Amino acid sequence: MNIIIRNQIEQLTIYNLTDYLKVSDIRPLPKRKADMVDAIEKIITDEIQILKIWKNLSDLDKELMEAFIRGEGAVVIRKNYLLEIKKSLL
């Protein structure tokens, strides 16, 4: 895996890592941070896992991910994004 991506994952808190792992099918969830990082690394390098996660996302989450990947503006906080979507629908 790209060392830059791994370093970014390692910067996350245990709480963030746990939240990300909850959408995976990994059970039981790892308790140690190093094991959590390894598990996320395994998930994001496995195309089948990525497709499983994608299928479980809501339409809004998919739209958010697509916008982030395309680089359409800075996505800072999902709450702000949701507010912008609501405003645009009015």
Secondary structure in CASP SS format (residue, H / E / C, confidence):
PFRMAT SS
TARGET T0000
AUTHOR 0000-0000-0000
METHOD secondary structure of the structure
MODEL  1
M C 1.00
N C 1.00
I H 1.00
I H 1.00
I H 1.00
R H 1.00
N H 1.00
Q H 1.00
I H 1.00
E H 1.00
Q H 1.00
L C 1.00
T C 1.00
I H 1.00
Y H 1.00
N H 1.00
L H 1.00
T H 1.00
D H 1.00
Y H 1.00
L H 1.00
K H 1.00
V C 1.00
S C 1.00
D C 1.00
I C 1.00
R C 1.00
P C 1.00
L C 1.00
P C 1.00
K C 1.00
R C 1.00
K H 1.00
A H 1.00
D H 1.00
M H 1.00
V H 1.00
D H 1.00
A H 1.00
I H 1.00
E H 1.00
K H 1.00
I H 1.00
I H 1.00
T C 1.00
D C 1.00
E H 1.00
I H 1.00
Q H 1.00
I H 1.00
L H 1.00
K H 1.00
I H 1.00
W H 1.00
K H 1.00
N H 1.00
L C 1.00
S C 1.00
D H 1.00
L H 1.00
D H 1.00
K H 1.00
E H 1.00
L H 1.00
M H 1.00
E H 1.00
A H 1.00
F H 1.00
I H 1.00
R H 1.00
G C 1.00
E C 1.00
G C 1.00
A C 1.00
V C 1.00
V C 1.00
I C 1.00
R H 1.00
K H 1.00
N H 1.00
Y H 1.00
L H 1.00
L H 1.00
E H 1.00
I H 1.00
K H 1.00
K H 1.00
S H 1.00
L H 1.00
L C 1.00
END
